[in-house]
Amino acid sequence: MDSEGPEKNLHPTHIRDEPENIAFAMHEDEELEDIQPPDPQVMNKIYRKLDLRIIPGLWCLYFLTSSIRSNVSLALTMNASEGDTIVDYLHLTTHDTSLGLALYYVGYVVFDLPFNLIMTFVAPHAWIARNVTCIGIVGACMAAMKAAWSFILLRLILGIMTAGLWPGMAYYLTMWYPPHRCAQRIGFYFTAAQLSAAVVGLVSAGFQYMNMDRGLPGFAWMFLIYGLITFVLGVSLLWWLPDRPSLRPRSRTGWGRLLPSQRPPLSPEDAKLHFRDMKRTYIAQKWTMRDFVKVMLDVRLYPLVLMYFGVVGTGIGLQSFATVIIKSINPNWSSVDLSLLSAPIWICDLVGILLVTSISDKFHNHRAIFFACPCLVIMTGLIVTTYAPHDWPRYVGLLITGLGLGPTVPICMTWTAEIFQPRHGEVGTAVATAVVSGLGNLGSITTTYALYSGWPSDKANGYRNSNMVMFAMVGFSIVAAGMCTSVRKLLGDPMSREAQWAQQHAARERADAELAAAAAAEASAGDNAVADLTTEDEEEIRKF
């Protein structure tokens, strides 16, 4: 499939030609002619400056949006002794619970791709801010739930509002960082999901003491406070996150005039050095439906979807039912105990991210190995959780599972951008990350709808069957990682970073030559038209 490389994607007719709005436009090259190739140490300092501006914002937004997504799992057991869990308060059946959890991911899967494509047309930081503010509004509204239908409806709406956020963050990051620098940074802000799961678990113990204060159950207070804080953060992102990189001030039209002005993240000199460095890997295109179809038909995409399916399904299954699984280990543990015991799982998840993602960036040619090894750790943890003879060893199995889960999703998303950015440019990153995230979350639908509370007869077995289904899903992810590597080798992909850059450089030079030839042809055609007009005029004069 399109194995000859990215040169077709760099045809001059696809190059964006609005200089005031588009980063990396080709005619801005003249501003970089006097800039020497930057020293690696200088570039490291520039990217650290960007880290201070970009990563904290992404971390905070992901922390809060992950909290709103996952706190429903804690609500299943909060204030159980008083009969005020979300199940008791809303009179949810096991089917209602599974349906509400699963519909979140249905909305996410359906809208993930179109919402991510919208980001290629608008200011990406504004679109991310829109995501976050809407999530905050819906999250706060969940405090007003009174019946099963409202739980199911709001979970669906929450999934729609969240769609495009996770792949959009990865796409946004590739505008500011070359692919080989992305895994560690995706890992940095992905730690927010793990810390949010841990913190929400700890804080939910406090919310349980607010039960029925002013007539609201403890879980409703949790939804309301997290929702309001998230809304405020979403608005602030309009000032916090920078827009696309550009060497020139942007002129905004239409709705863009409503966006607040921003402080540039880099000085003019640093911006030029960053611009030059990014030109090696970033391709800005005005994409068409033909480009979209090319990405969808690229066979490299679907092993990545299968990789994501297994690990994200397992992660969401564990996140959604952590307290339920822990209670099955020891039914005598109280609801506060369950909240507190869920937190260390995500601390282990965080440790796994920090240990593996930075190393995988250094040895990026071996992404499959760095993906498969944590998967084996997950499978080991699930075996221990399922078959260990005593309570605490089974709980330790959950900690092992969390340790393995951490790096798998960041590595999968980074590998996706690393493969599709050089081949298909900006639209390749936007489409591929959205498809991997969207279709891959069918695994989340599987685990939230069909396992644990969705499989009532499995409760008597201590959820052994549900655990083993997730074990099989993770094993399938390992097979898919091998498939991805094999497909790339069969199609002759350059497997080293240097080879990828050399291929892109040659393609860019070819595109520049084609653009110059097209301009020359257009000028020649204009001269011929003037000559023809002059001849016709002379003929008319002679006739007169």
N, C-alpha and C positions, 0 to 999 in steps of 0.2 A: 504494500500500500504506500504509494508515494515515497519510495525508498531512496530516491535520488537526492534528498536533502531539502533544505529550506529555501533553495533559490527561487522556486516557483512562487513562494509566498511573499517574495520581495519585489514582485513586478511593480514598476513605477506607478501604475494606475492604482495600486493599493496603498501608496504612501500618503499619509495624511498631509494636507497642505494648508492647514489653518495655523499659522505660526504662533498666534497669541494664545491659543488654547491647547496646543499639542506638545507634549514633551518629546524631545529627541527628533524633531522635524529635521529633514535632511539639509535644508538650507541654513540651519544654524551651525553647520560644520565650520563655516568661516570664522566664527567666534572662538573656535578651539584650535585654530592653526598655530597659534603662538604658545600653546600649552604643551610642555614636554610630558612624556609618559610618566605618570606619578610613581613615586617610590612606594613600595608595599606598606612600609611603616606609616607613611603619611595617609594612605588610604585607610589603614586600620583605625587611625585617629578620627578620620572623617566619618567612618561608619559607626564609631562609638558615639560621636555627636548625634548622629541620626537615631541611634539606640535610645539616647536620653529623651528624645522628643517623641518617638513613635511607639516604642515597646511599652512604656508605662500606660499609655492610653489604651492600647490594645489589651494589655493585661487587665486593667480595671474593667473595661467593658465586658471582657470574656468572663471575668470573675462573677460579675453581677448577673449577666444573662444566663450563665451556667447555673447559678444559684436558683433563679426563677424556674429554670427547666427541671432541675433535679429535686427541689424541696418537696415535691409531691410525694416522693418515695418516703420521706420522713413523716409526712402527714398521715401516712397509712398506719403508723403506730403511735403517734403523739397523743398523750392523754388517754391511753387505752383503759387505764383503771377507772377513769371517770366516764367512759363511754363516749368520749368526744373526739375520736379519730375522725378523719375525713370520711371514712367508710361509714361510721355510725351516724355522723352528723348529717350527711347527705343521703343516707340510706342506699349506699351503693351495693350492687351485687358484684360478684367476682367478674361477671361479664362486663358490667359498667366500668369497673376499674381497668380491666385489660383494654377495653375499647378506647377509653379516654387516653390512656398512656400511648396506645398505638396510633390513634388519630393525629397526635402531635407530629409523628414522623411521616404520616401520609401527606399532611399539608406541606411539610418540609420537602419531601421528595418531589412533589408535583411542581412546586414553585421555585426550587433551588436554582435550576438552570436559567429560566427567564429572568429572575431577579439578578443573578450574577451577570448576565449579558447587559442588563441596564447599566451596570457600573461602567461599562466601556463607553457609554455616551454621556454620562453625567460626572460631576465632581465626585470622586469615589469617597472622600471623607464625609461628604454630605449624605451620601446614600447609606454609609455605615451608621451615621448619626441617626438617620431615619429609622433604621433597623432597631437601634437601641431604645429610642424614645417610644416606639410602638410596643416593644417587648415590655417596657416599664409600665405602660398604660394597661396592657392586658394582664400583666402580673398583678397589678394593684386591684383590678376588677375581680380577680379570683377571690378576694376577701369577701365579696358580696354573694358568693354562691350559696344557694339554698336547696337545690335539688340536683338529681343525677344529670338531668339534661343540661344544666348550666355548666357542670364540670366537663362534660363531653364536648360541648360547643366551644368553651373557652380554651380547652386544650387544642382543639383543631385550629382556632384562630391564632393561638400562640405559636403553633408550628408554622403557619403561613407567615407570620411576622418575623420569625427567626430565619426563614428560608433565605439562603444566599449570604448569611453572615459569616459562617465559618469558611467556606470557599472564597468569599469576598475578601476576607482578611488575608488569606494566602495570596490571592491575586494582587491585592493592594501592596503587600510586602515585596512582590517581584518588581514593582515599579521603582522601588528604592534600593533593593539589594540584588546582586547577581545570584543565580540559583545556588551556587556552591556556598553562599553565606546564609541561606534561608533556613536550613533544618534546625540549627541551634536557636535561631530567633523564633521560629514557629514553636519550638520546644519551650522557649522562655514564656511566651504568653499562653501556651497550652497548660503550663503549670497552674494557671489561674483556675482552670476547671477542677484540678485536683485539690487545690487549697480551698476552693469554694465548697467542694463536697465535704472536706474536713471541717471547715469553719461552720458551715450550715448545720452539720451534725452536732457540733458543740453548742452553737448558739440556740439551736432548737430546744435544747434542754432548758434554756432560760425562757423561751417563748411558752413552754408548757406551764410555767408558773403564772403566765398572764391569761390562762384559760378562763373564758367567760368574763373577762374584764370588759366593761361597757357592752356586754352581750355578745362579744366575739370570741369564738374558740381560739385556742393557741395557734393552730395552723393558719387561721385567717389573719391574725396579727403578723405572722411571718410573711405571708403573701403581700400584705399591704405595705409593710415597711420596706421590703426589698424592691417592690414595684416603684415606690415613690423615689427611692434613691437612684434606681436605674434610669428613671425618666430625667432626673436632674443631670446625671452623667451624660446621657444622650445629647442633651442640648449643649453641654459644655464642649463636646467633641468638635463642634463646628469651629471653635477657636483652637482646640488642642491639636488635632491631627492635621498635618499639612496636606495640601492638594497634590496633584501630580507634580513630579519634578519639572522645572522649567528654568531656562536662563533669563527669561524676560517676564516682566509683570503681566499678569493676565487681565484681559478686558472681558468683562462678563456681560452677557446679554440675557434678556428674558428673566426667568426666575433666578438665574445665577446672580443677578444684581442684589438679591436679598441676602446672599451669603456674606458673613462678616469678613473683613480684611484680616490677614494673618501675618504673623511675624515669620519671615523665612527661616527654615531650620538650619541653613548654612550661610556663611559669608559668600560674597560673589566669587572670590577666588576658589574657595572650597567647592562651591557649586559647579564651577567649570571642571575641576578635577573629578568630581563625582560624575558629572555628565559624560566626560570622556571615558571613564572606567565602565559606566553602564552601557555605553554604545557597543561594547564587545558582545553583550548578551541580550540586550533589550531591543525588540523590534516593534515599533509603533505602526500600526496599519489601520486604514479605514477598511474594515472587513465587510464582506458581502455574504449572502447565503451560501455561495459556493465555498467560501472559506470555512463556514460553519459545518457544511456537509463533509468537507475533507477531514476535519477533526473527528467528527462522529464515525467516519469510516476507517479511521486509523486503528489498526488492530492492536496497537500498543495500549490502547485505552482500557480494554476490558479485563485483562489480568489485574490491573490496578483496582478496578471496581470490585473484583472478587476478593482481593487482599483486604480492602476496606470493609467489605461486607462482614467478614468473619470477626475482625478485631473490634470494629465499632459496635457490632451487634452484641458481642460479649461485654464490652465496656458499659454500654447503656443498660444491658440486662443486669449487670452487677450494681450499677448506680441506682437503677430504679427499684431493685429488690434487695438492696444490701441489708436493711433491717429485717426484712422477711427471712432472708437466708440465715442471718445471725440468730434470729429467734428459733428457727428450726434446729439449730445446733444445741441451744439450751432454752427451752420454753419458760424457765423460771426467771430469766433475766427481765428486768423491768423495762418500761418504755424509755426511761432516761438512760439506763444501761445500754440499750440498743443504739440510741443516738450517739452516745460517747464512744462505743465500740466501732461505729462505722467510720469515724474520723481517721484512725491510723491506716486504714486501707488506702486512703487517698494521699496520705503522707508518703507511703511506700511508692505509690504511683508517681509522685513528684520526684522522689529519689531516682527512680528509673529513668525519667526524662533527663534529669541533669547528668546522669552518668553516661548515657548512650548517645544523645543527639549531637553533642559537640564532637565526639569521636567519629560519628558517622559522617560529619562534614569534612573531617580531615581525610577520611578514606571513602570518599563519596562514590568511587567506582565499585564499591561493594555494598551498595544499599540493601541488596537482597539478604546478605548475611546478617547485617545489623537489624533487619526486620525479622528474620526467621528465628534468631537466637532468643529475643524476648518472647516470641510466640511459644517457644518450647518452655520457657519459664511459666507462662500463663497455663499451659497444659499441665505442668507439674503441680501448680497450685490447685487447679481444679480437681486433680486426682486426690491430693491430700485432703482437701475440703470434703470430698465425697466419701472417702473410704477410711480416713483415720479413725481409730477406735475411741478416742476421747474428745471432750469438748474443746479444750484449748488447742490441741494439735490441728483440729479442723478449722478453728479460727485463724491459726497461723497460715493455713492453706490459702485463706482469703487475702492475707497480707502478701503472700508470694504471688498470687494472681495479680494484685494491684501493682506490684513491682514490675511485672512483665508487661502489663497493659500500657504503662506510661509512654514509652518511646514509639510505639507502633503507629499510632495515628499521625504524629508529626513527620515521621520518616516517610509514610505513604504519601502524604500531601506534598512533601518536598520533592520526592521522586517524580511525582506527577508534573510539577512545574519544571523540574530539571529536564524532563523528556520533551515536553510539549512547547516550552518557550522557544528553544532553538529551532524547532521544526515549523511551528505555526504562528509564532509571534504572540502578540497580546491576546488575540482572540483564542489562541490555543490554550493559554493559561486559564483564561476565564471559563471557557467551555469545559476543558478537561477537569479542572478542580471541582466545578459544579456537578458534572456527571459522576465523578468518583464519589463526591460527598452525597449527592442525591440518590443515585441508584444503590450506593453502598449502604445507605441507611435503611434499605429494605431489610438488612440484618437487624436493625433496631426494631422495626415493626414485628419481625419474627419473634424476637426475645420478649418484647413487652406484651404482645398479644397472645402468643401460643405457649409461653413458658411460665413457670411459677404460679402466680394467681390465675393465669389463663389455662392452667392445667391442674384443676382442683384435685384430681386423683393422685397427683404426684406428691402432694403434701404428706401423705402417710409414709412415703418412702424417704422423707427428708429432702425432697427435691433432687434426688439422685439423677433421675432421667433428664431433668432440665439442665443440670450441671454437665451431663455427658453430651447433650446436644451442643452446648457452647464449646465443649472440648473438641467436638468434630468440626465445628465452624472455624475454630482457630487452626486446626490441622489443615483445613481446606485453604486458609489464607497462606500457609507456608507453601503449599503446592502452587498457588497462584503466583507467588513471588518467583518461584523457579520458572514458571511459564513466562513471566514478564522478561526475565533475563534471556531466556532462550529465544523468544520472539525477536528481541532487539538484535541479538547476534545473528539470527537467520536473515534479518533485513539489512544487515551491514551497518548498523548504527555505530558512529564513533563512540567508543566506550570510555575514553579519557576526556578530562576537561579541556586539555590542550587541543585535542583533535576536534572537539566540538567548536571551540573558538575559531580554529583555523577554517573550518567549514563555513561558519557564519561570516567570517571576514571575507572569504572568497565570494560568498553569495552577495554580501553587501556591495563589494566592488562591482560585481556583475550588474546589480540593480542600479548603481550610480551610472554605469556606462549606458544602460538601457534608457535611463531617464534623460541623459544628455543627448542620446540619439533621437529620442522622441521629441525633445525640444528643438533640435536642429531640423528635424523633418517638418515640424509645425511651422518654423520660421521660413523654410524653403517653400512650403505650400502657400504661405502668405505672399511671398515675393512673386510666385507664379501667378497668383490671382491678380496682383497689381499689374503685372505685365499683360495679362489677358485683357484686363479692363482698358488699358491704354490702347491696345490694338483695336479693340471694338470701337473706342471713341474716334480713332483716326478713320476707321471705315465709315462711321456715321458722318464725319466731316466731309469726306470725299463725296458721299452720296448727296449731301446738301449742296 
